[in-house]
């Protein structure tokens, strides 16, 4: 992993000694700068910015030397990269963090698509409206009513079923391990 430390130069051309930006693959991802001498100790501030950081990855900190600040930033960045890889692999394998990761979400999306189709067919064929705008409005209204009355409550029930299955360990049969506190 290649992290480059470059002197920070602001858009107005101002630069200050002991103020650096951190570059990774051509993009600025962080900053390290020296704080004023507090209690006659050298102190450095480091921070990460740019792409989102994960909850368990520090976003910044204080160090007592430039080398310590570099090491702390590098360690946080490596944890960030590992979290990105873990998140990407979970998403590609259908992990818990994936979009539409549970079967309940997939069923709800399929039911919403069916509801939209049925609402459009009903508005076009069953009811007679003088203009296309009224027909489109009726189709959207039917979709909202059917989604709120049928699909969303069903989705909520399915989500609760998934949660209950996880709480009572139904996923253990699929090769996942449930972590339980020892007694």
BELSULGI-V838930 format. One record per residue. N is the residue number from 1. RES is the residue in one letter. SS is DSSP state (~ for helix, > for strand, _ for the rest). PHI is phi in whole degrees, -180 to 180 (999 if undefined). D_LAST is the distance of its C-alpha to the last C-alpha in Angstrom with 2 decimals. Layout:
N|RES|SS|PHI|D_LAST, N|RES|SS|PHI|D_LAST
This chain:
1|X|_|999|43.29, 2|X|_|-111|46.35, 3|X|_|-111|46.03, 4|X|>|-112|49.38, 5|X|>|-99|50.01, 6|X|>|-126|53.28, 7|X|>|-59|55.02, 8|X|>|-80|54.51, 9|X|>|-126|57.75, 10|X|_|-81|57.82, 11|X|_|-61|60.04, 12|X|_|-87|62.73, 13|X|_|90|62.93, 14|X|_|-73|61.23, 15|X|>|-140|59.06, 16|X|>|-124|57.51, 17|X|>|-64|56.82, 18|X|>|62|53.19, 19|X|>|-133|52.19, 20|X|>|-127|50.94, 21|X|>|-107|49.75, 22|X|>|-110|47.45, 23|X|>|-110|48.76, 24|X|>|-136|46.92, 25|X|_|50|48.99, 26|X|_|83|51.71, 27|X|>|-117|49.61, 28|X|>|-76|48.70, 29|X|>|-117|44.92, 30|X|>|-171|44.53, 31|X|>|-147|46.25, 32|X|>|-129|46.18, 33|X|>|-143|48.43, 34|X|>|-84|49.17, 35|X|_|-86|48.65, 36|X|_|-63|51.27, 37|X|_|-64|50.94, 38|X|>|-108|48.66, 39|X|_|55|48.85, 40|X|_|55|50.77, 41|X|>|-115|47.79, 42|X|_|-77|48.01, 43|X|_|-135|45.47, 44|X|>|-125|45.01, 45|X|>|-110|43.41, 46|X|>|-127|42.09, 47|X|>|-150|41.20, 48|X|>|-106|40.66, 49|X|_|-146|42.47, 50|X|_|113|43.58, 51|X|_|-58|41.22, 52|X|_|-57|38.01, 53|X|_|-100|35.22, 54|X|_|-87|31.59, 55|X|_|-57|29.08, 56|X|_|-94|27.41, 57|X|_|-105|30.82, 58|X|_|-62|32.65, 59|X|_|-100|36.01, 60|X|>|177|37.69, 61|X|>|-179|37.61, 62|X|>|-119|39.68, 63|X|>|-135|40.62, 64|X|_|-99|42.99, 65|X|_|-156|45.16, 66|X|~|-63|46.34, 67|X|~|-64|44.65, 68|X|~|-65|41.28, 69|X|~|-64|41.76, 70|X|~|-59|42.71, 71|X|~|-65|39.65, 72|X|~|-66|37.30, 73|X|~|-64|39.06, 74|X|~|-61|38.96, 75|X|~|-63|35.21, 76|X|~|-66|34.61, 77|X|~|-67|37.11, 78|X|~|-64|35.52, 79|X|~|-64|32.10, 80|X|~|-61|34.08, 81|X|~|-63|35.79, 82|X|~|-64|32.59, 83|X|~|-64|31.15, 84|X|~|-61|34.48, 85|X|~|-65|34.39, 86|X|~|-64|30.82, 87|X|~|-64|31.82, 88|X|~|-66|35.03, 89|X|~|-70|33.42, 90|X|~|-66|30.90, 91|X|~|-66|33.87, 92|X|~|-76|35.96, 93|X|_|-103|33.36, 94|X|_|79|32.35, 95|X|_|-68|29.12, 96|X|_|-66|27.39, 97|X|_|-90|29.72, 98|X|_|-71|32.86, 99|X|_|-68|35.45, 100|X|_|55|35.34, 101|X|_|-73|32.17, 102|X|_|-107|31.07, 103|X|~|-65|33.16, 104|X|~|-64|33.28, 105|X|~|-66|35.09, 106|X|~|-66|37.45, 107|X|~|-64|38.31, 108|X|~|-63|38.99, 109|X|~|-65|41.30, 110|X|~|-63|43.12, 111|X|~|-67|43.59, 112|X|~|-65|44.92, 113|X|~|-65|47.41, 114|X|~|-64|48.52, 115|X|~|-61|48.85, 116|X|~|-62|51.03, 117|X|~|-65|53.23, 118|X|~|-64|53.64, 119|X|~|-62|54.48, 120|X|~|-66|57.12, 121|X|~|-64|58.66, 122|X|~|-62|58.81, 123|X|~|-65|60.36, 124|X|~|-81|62.96, 125|X|~|-107|63.95, 126|X|_|-90|63.31, 127|X|_|-98|64.30, 128|X|_|-113|67.60, 129|X|_|-123|67.71, 130|X|_|-71|70.86, 131|X|_|-124|69.31, 132|X|~|-67|66.69, 133|X|~|-62|64.95, 134|X|~|-67|64.51, 135|X|~|-64|63.25, 136|X|~|-64|60.73, 137|X|~|-62|59.63, 138|X|~|-65|59.24, 139|X|~|-62|57.16, 140|X|~|-66|54.83, 141|X|~|-63|54.63, 142|X|~|-62|53.82, 143|X|~|-61|51.11, 144|X|~|-63|49.46, 145|X|~|-64|49.70, 146|X|~|-68|48.35, 147|X|~|-66|45.51, 148|X|~|-69|44.48, 149|X|~|-87|44.91, 150|X|~|-126|43.44, 151|X|~|-70|41.79, 152|X|~|-65|39.65, 153|X|~|-62|38.12, 154|X|~|-64|37.46, 155|X|~|-61|35.86, 156|X|~|-61|33.59, 157|X|~|-62|32.56, 158|X|~|-65|31.90, 159|X|~|-63|29.83, 160|X|~|-64|27.65, 161|X|~|-63|27.36, 162|X|~|-64|26.27, 163|X|~|-63|23.63, 164|X|~|-62|22.34, 165|X|~|-62|22.37, 166|X|~|-67|20.30, 167|X|~|-62|17.70, 168|X|_|-94|17.41, 169|X|_|77|17.55, 170|X|~|-69|21.19, 171|X|~|-81|21.94, 172|X|~|-61|19.96, 173|X|~|-69|23.05, 174|X|~|-93|25.15, 175|X|_|96|23.54, 176|X|_|-87|21.23, 177|X|_|-104|17.59, 178|X|_|-96|15.05, 179|X|_|-93|12.52, 180|X|_|-119|9.11, 181|X|_|-68|6.44, 182|X|_|-79|3.76, 183|X|_|-111|0.00
